Amino acid sequence: MLGEYRIEGRRASEIAASVERAVGSGELEPGQLLPPMRELAAELSVNPNTVAAAYRTLRERGVIETAGRRGSRVRSKPATTGREYIRVEVPEGVRDVANGNPDPALLPPLAPAFAAAAEQGDREPVLYGGETVDPELARLARGALDADGVPAGPLAVASGSLDVIERVLAAHLKPGDTVAVEDPGWGSLLDLVPALGLRVVPVGVDDEGPLVEDVRRALESGARALIVTDRAQNPTGASVTATRARALRAVLGDHPEVLLVEDDHGHGIVDLPLHPLAGVTRHWAFVRSVAKAYGPDLRLAVLTGDEVTVDRVHGRHRLGPGWVSRIIQRAVVELWADGVLDIRKVADAYRERRDRLIGALAERGVEAHGCSGLNVWIPVPDETGAVSRLLHAGWAVAPGARFRMSAPQGIRVTVATLTAQEATALADAIAGALGPAPTRNHV
């Protein structure tokens, strides 16, 4: 059953750690069957309840899965083998349009904001037990949320969107619960959900956002939570329209106990109107990160939601890191207050680059999607072949496997720094890569 590997430990934590080490090292492989609990308990001379507790911990961490009488197995895709490993190594001389990064030239300078924040910190040092959210940050964030029609609610601050989403899911769900997630969608999120011991049900996406009937089916089948990207969806660039928002709100209204999590991924880089879904369900969370507009290393996201959700997230955060550095928060306040970011200019630049590539592909008979944000999604019949051919042609694109579950194959192109000349050359390369493979005549 386990080959040469011997599970060790006397306590549940030791047994769980022994299995997790073996999975991480490859000594226990995906799909491998673990011993029945009573059998392992007898072998280790421990109470069966101890082994049961160890297996429960492993399930909650996404390391194993249990299928009733068929026993417990190492997950086919354990949390230790994330989608981040599905990437293209970019050789020297190959143009990288796979990275998902914003254009550094469109990011505002941070030094003046941090200098001002540090000076304020010298005058008013932040000590233990102080406020975790800077009052001025809360005021500016709340004003912007109000202007975009996001319902009133308390505020919290965390270290990026994924940090917020993890905390919100953990605050409401238990291992084994099902979460409806966009497909194709954010690769890191598709890794995070099963790592929390939660089940994923895919929801299709078009240019207007999640497909209504897919959401309806997911909620009717028992999904406890729904995660939606409002604008600049990664990888497709979808943006929820007013019509789609009304339809989704109607579906959510039939399931008021579902946890709704919204990620405004396009905040600060798109000028399309926001159409939030929040306010229909009892528990909801809405998150905005500053990473895409102000720089990926500026690890800060603002969360609002219903009082219970925000209170749980805030309370758990206090038990861990405590708070996001007030110097970082004050620096963001400086950036917001000074208006150093011209959102329309940034949005126009990214729109022009997306439209240029999509238009060039259309001229060559290639379908592509990208209503907002940094990326263009291109359906392909064979993404492995397309990625390989493009790499040979001098272009590194992201394979769709990083972003999809059951969705059709595709590739993602980041257009953030793509020039007009490059767009034409890349469109030619993509059209060539999607054509029939060259034949070889062997004599």
C-alpha positions in Angstrom: 0.0 0.0 0.0 2.7 2.4 1.0 5.7 0.7 -0.5 8.9 1.4 1.5 7.5 4.4 3.4 6.6 4.0 7.1 4.2 6.5 8.7 5.5 7.5 12.1 4.3 9.3 15.2 2.4 8.9 18.5 0.3 12.0 18.4 -2.1 13.2 15.7 0.1 16.1 14.8 3.2 13.8 14.5 1.3 11.4 12.3 -0.1 14.1 10.0 3.4 15.7 9.7 4.9 12.3 8.8 2.4 11.9 5.9 2.8 15.5 4.8 6.6 15.3 4.7 6.3 12.1 2.6 3.9 13.8 0.1 6.2 16.8 -0.2 9.3 14.7 -0.8 7.5 12.4 -3.3 7.8 9.3 -1.2 4.0 9.2 -1.1 2.6 9.8 -4.6 -0.7 11.3 -5.7 -3.5 8.7 -5.6 -1.6 6.4 -3.2 -3.9 4.7 -0.7 -3.3 5.2 3.0 -3.8 2.5 5.6 -7.2 2.1 7.2 -7.3 4.0 10.4 -7.6 1.0 12.7 -4.8 -0.8 10.9 -2.5 2.2 11.2 -3.5 2.7 14.8 -2.5 -0.9 15.6 0.8 -0.6 13.8 1.7 2.6 15.7 0.2 1.4 19.0 -2.1 4.4 19.3 -5.8 4.9 19.8 -7.8 4.9 16.5 -9.2 8.3 17.4 -5.6 9.6 17.2 -5.2 8.4 13.6 -8.7 9.8 12.8 -7.6 13.2 14.1 -4.5 13.0 12.0 -6.4 12.1 8.8 -8.9 14.9 9.5 -6.0 17.4 9.7 -4.6 16.1 6.5 -8.0 16.5 4.8 -8.3 20.0 6.1 -4.9 20.9 4.6 -5.8 19.5 1.3 -3.2 16.7 1.4 -5.5 13.7 1.3 -9.1 13.0 0.4 -11.5 10.4 1.8 -14.1 8.5 -0.2 -16.1 6.5 2.3 -15.4 2.8 2.2 -12.8 3.2 -0.5 -10.5 4.8 2.1 -8.2 7.8 2.2 -5.8 8.6 -0.6 -3.1 11.3 -1.3 -4.9 14.0 -3.3 -4.3 13.7 -7.1 -3.3 17.4 -7.0 -2.1 18.0 -3.4 -1.7 21.6 -2.2 2.1 21.2 -2.5 1.9 21.0 -6.3 0.4 24.3 -7.3 -0.4 25.7 -10.7 2.6 28.0 -10.4 4.7 25.1 -11.6 2.8 25.1 -14.9 4.8 27.9 -16.5 7.1 28.5 -19.4 10.8 29.0 -18.7 11.8 32.0 -20.8 15.1 31.5 -22.6 17.3 34.5 -23.3 16.2 36.3 -26.4 12.6 35.3 -26.1 10.0 38.0 -25.5 8.1 37.3 -22.2 4.3 38.1 -22.5 3.3 35.5 -20.0 4.1 37.1 -16.7 0.9 39.0 -15.8 2.8 42.1 -14.5 1.7 45.7 -15.0 3.8 48.1 -17.1 6.5 49.6 -14.7 6.3 52.8 -16.7 2.7 53.3 -15.7 3.3 52.7 -12.0 3.6 55.9 -9.9 6.8 56.7 -7.9 6.6 55.4 -4.3 9.6 57.1 -2.7 7.9 60.4 -1.9 4.8 58.6 -0.4 6.9 56.4 1.8 9.1 59.3 2.9 6.0 61.2 4.0 4.6 58.1 5.7 7.9 57.4 7.6 8.1 61.1 8.7 4.6 60.8 10.1 5.6 57.5 11.8 8.5 59.3 13.5 6.1 61.9 14.8 3.3 59.5 15.7 4.8 56.1 16.3 2.5 53.1 16.0 2.6 50.9 19.1 1.0 47.6 20.1 -2.7 47.9 20.9 -3.3 50.8 18.5 -5.8 51.1 15.7 -5.2 48.5 12.9 -6.7 50.6 10.1 -5.4 54.1 9.4 -8.4 56.5 9.8 -7.6 58.4 6.7 -7.2 55.2 4.7 -10.6 54.1 5.9 -12.1 57.5 5.0 -10.7 57.5 1.5 -11.5 53.9 0.8 -15.0 54.2 2.1 -15.6 57.3 -0.1 -14.4 55.4 -3.2 -16.6 52.4 -2.4 -19.6 54.6 -1.8 -19.1 56.3 -5.1 -19.0 52.9 -6.9 -22.2 51.7 -5.2 -20.7 49.1 -2.9 -23.0 48.7 0.2 -22.0 50.2 3.5 -20.0 48.0 5.8 -17.0 48.0 8.2 -13.5 48.0 6.8 -10.4 45.9 7.3 -7.0 45.8 5.7 -4.9 42.7 4.7 -1.9 41.8 2.6 -3.4 41.5 -0.8 -6.6 40.1 -2.4 -5.6 36.5 -2.0 -4.9 37.0 1.7 -8.4 38.5 2.1 -10.1 35.8 0.2 -8.4 33.1 2.2 -9.4 34.7 5.5 -13.0 35.2 4.4 -13.4 31.6 3.3 -11.8 30.3 6.5 -14.2 32.5 8.5 -17.3 30.9 7.1 -16.6 27.5 5.6 -15.5 24.1 6.8 -13.4 21.5 5.0 -15.6 19.7 2.4 -17.7 22.7 1.6 -18.0 23.6 -2.1 -17.0 26.9 -3.6 -18.1 28.1 -7.0 -15.1 29.6 -8.9 -14.7 31.2 -12.3 -13.3 28.9 -15.0 -11.0 29.9 -16.5 -9.9 32.0 -13.5 -7.1 33.1 -11.3 -4.6 30.2 -11.0 -3.6 31.1 -7.4 -7.2 31.0 -6.3 -7.7 27.7 -8.0 -4.9 26.4 -5.9 -6.0 28.1 -2.7 -9.5 26.7 -2.5 -8.5 23.0 -2.4 -5.6 23.8 -0.1 -8.2 24.9 2.4 -9.8 21.5 2.2 -12.7 23.0 0.1 -14.2 21.6 -3.1 -14.3 23.6 -6.3 -17.1 23.7 -8.8 -16.3 25.6 -12.0 -18.4 28.4 -13.3 -18.0 29.4 -17.0 -17.1 33.0 -18.0 -17.7 35.1 -21.0 -16.8 38.8 -21.7 -19.6 39.9 -19.3 -18.6 37.9 -16.4 -19.7 34.6 -14.8 -22.4 32.7 -16.8 -25.8 33.0 -15.0 -26.9 29.4 -15.6 -23.6 28.0 -14.4 -23.9 30.0 -11.2 -27.5 28.9 -10.8 -26.6 25.3 -11.2 -23.6 25.6 -8.8 -25.7 27.2 -6.0 -28.6 24.8 -6.5 -26.2 21.9 -6.2 -25.1 23.1 -2.8 -22.2 25.5 -3.3 -21.7 27.4 0.0 -19.7 30.3 -1.6 -19.3 32.1 -4.9 -16.2 34.1 -5.9 -16.6 36.7 -8.7 -14.1 39.0 -10.3 -15.8 42.3 -11.1 -13.4 43.8 -13.6 -10.2 42.9 -15.4 -10.7 39.2 -14.7 -7.6 37.1 -14.9 -7.0 35.6 -17.4 -9.9 36.6 -19.7 -10.3 40.3 -19.1 -14.0 39.9 -18.4 -15.9 42.7 -16.8 -19.3 42.3 -15.2 -21.9 44.4 -17.1 -25.0 46.0 -15.6 -27.2 43.4 -17.3 -25.2 40.5 -16.1 -25.0 42.0 -12.6 -28.8 42.2 -12.4 -29.2 38.6 -13.5 -26.6 37.4 -11.0 -28.1 39.3 -8.2 -31.5 37.7 -9.0 -29.9 34.2 -8.7 -28.1 35.2 -5.5 -31.4 36.5 -4.1 -32.7 32.9 -4.3 -29.7 31.7 -2.1 -29.3 34.3 0.6 -27.2 32.0 2.8 -24.4 31.8 0.1 -21.2 33.6 0.9 -20.4 36.1 -1.9 -16.8 37.2 -2.4 -16.1 39.9 -5.0 -12.6 40.8 -6.1 -12.4 44.2 -8.0 -9.2 43.1 -9.7 -9.3 46.1 -12.2 -9.4 48.8 -9.5 -7.1 51.6 -10.6 -6.3 50.2 -14.1 -9.7 50.3 -15.8 -12.3 53.0 -16.3 -15.2 50.7 -16.9 -18.0 51.2 -14.4 -18.3 48.8 -11.4 -21.5 46.8 -11.1 -21.2 45.2 -7.6 -23.3 42.2 -6.6 -22.9 42.7 -2.8 -25.9 43.2 -0.6 -28.1 40.4 -1.8 -26.8 37.7 0.4 -26.5 37.6 4.2 -22.7 37.3 4.2 -20.5 39.1 1.6 -17.1 40.5 1.1 -15.7 43.0 -1.4 -11.9 43.4 -1.8 -9.7 45.9 -3.6 -5.9 45.6 -3.9 -3.5 48.3 -4.8 -1.0 45.9 -6.5 -1.9 46.3 -10.1 -2.2 50.1 -10.1 0.6 51.0 -7.7 3.0 48.0 -7.8 2.9 44.3 -6.9 5.2 44.8 -3.9 2.8 47.2 -2.3 1.0 44.4 -0.4 -2.2 46.0 0.8 -5.9 45.3 0.1 -9.0 46.8 1.6 -11.9 44.6 2.6 -15.5 45.6 3.3 -18.4 43.3 4.0 -21.2 42.5 6.4 -20.4 43.0 10.0 -20.0 39.3 10.9 -17.6 38.6 8.1 -15.4 41.6 8.6 -15.4 41.1 12.4 -14.3 37.4 12.0 -11.5 38.4 9.5 -10.3 41.2 11.7 -10.3 39.1 14.8 -8.4 36.3 13.2 -5.9 38.8 11.7 -5.3 40.3 15.2 -4.3 36.8 16.4 -1.8 36.4 13.6 0.2 39.3 12.0 -1.9 41.8 14.0 -2.1 44.5 11.3 -0.7 45.6 8.0 2.1 48.1 8.6 0.7 51.5 9.2 3.6 53.0 7.3 2.4 51.1 4.2 -1.2 52.2 4.9 0.0 55.8 5.2 2.0 55.6 2.0 -1.2 54.4 0.2 -3.0 57.4 1.7 -0.4 59.7 0.3 -0.7 58.1 -3.1 -4.5 58.4 -3.1 -4.6 61.9 -1.6 -2.0 63.3 -4.0 -3.7 61.8 -7.1 -0.4 60.6 -8.5 -2.2 57.9 -10.6 -4.1 59.0 -13.7 -6.5 56.1 -13.9 -7.9 57.2 -17.3 -4.4 57.5 -18.8 -3.5 54.0 -17.4 -6.8 52.5 -18.6 -6.4 54.0 -22.0 -2.9 52.7 -22.4 -3.9 49.1 -21.5 -7.1 49.3 -23.6 -5.1 50.5 -26.6 -2.6 47.6 -26.3 -5.4 45.0 -25.8 -7.4 46.3 -28.7 -4.4 46.5 -31.0 -3.5 42.8 -30.4 -7.2 41.6 -30.6 -7.7 43.6 -33.8 -4.6 42.2 -35.4 -5.6 38.7 -34.4 -9.1 39.2 -35.8 -7.6 40.3 -39.1 -5.9 36.9 -39.2 -9.0 35.0 -38.3 -8.1 34.3 -34.6 -10.6 34.8 -31.8 -9.4 36.6 -28.7 -11.0 38.1 -25.6 -9.9 41.0 -23.4 -12.5 43.6 -22.3 -10.4 45.1 -19.6 -7.1 44.8 -17.7 -3.7 43.5 -18.6 -4.4 40.2 -20.4 -5.8 38.8 -23.6 -7.2 35.2 -23.6 -7.0 33.2 -26.9 -8.9 29.9 -27.3 -6.7 27.3 -28.9 -7.2 23.6 -29.9 -3.9 22.5 -28.5 -2.4 24.8 -25.9 0.8 22.7 -25.4 1.5 22.8 -29.1 0.7 26.5 -29.4 2.9 27.4 -26.4 5.8 25.3 -27.9 5.5 26.8 -31.4 5.3 30.3 -30.0 8.4 29.7 -27.9 10.2 28.5 -30.9 9.1 31.7 -32.7 10.5 33.9 -29.9 7.4 34.4 -27.8 6.7 33.1 -24.3 2.9 32.9 -23.5 1.1 31.5 -20.5 -0.4 28.0 -20.9 -4.1 27.9 -20.2 -3.7 25.0 -17.9 -2.6 27.4 -15.2 -6.0 29.0 -15.2 -8.6 26.5 -16.1 -10.4 23.4 -14.8 -12.9 22.1 -17.3 -12.9 25.2 -19.6 -11.7 24.7 -23.2 -8.0 25.1 -23.8 -6.4 28.5 -24.3 -3.4 30.7 -23.9 -2.9 34.0 -22.0 -1.0 36.9 -23.3 0.0 39.9 -21.1 -0.2 43.0 -23.2 1.0 45.5 -20.5 4.2 46.4 -22.3 3.3 45.3 -25.8 4.3 47.8 -28.5 2.4 48.4 -31.7 5.2 46.7 -33.8 5.3 43.8 -31.4 1.5 43.4 -31.6 1.6 42.8 -35.3 4.5 40.4 -35.0 2.9 38.5 -32.2 -0.4 38.2 -34.1 1.5 36.7 -37.0 3.2 34.2 -34.7 0.0 33.2 -33.0 -1.8 32.7 -36.3 1.1 30.6 -37.4 1.1 28.6 -34.2 -2.6 27.8 -34.5 -2.3 26.7 -38.1 -1.5 23.1 -39.1 1.9 21.8 -38.0 4.5 21.8 -40.7 5.0 18.4 -42.3 8.3 16.7 -42.7 9.2 14.6 -45.7 11.4 11.6 -44.8 13.3 10.0 -47.6 
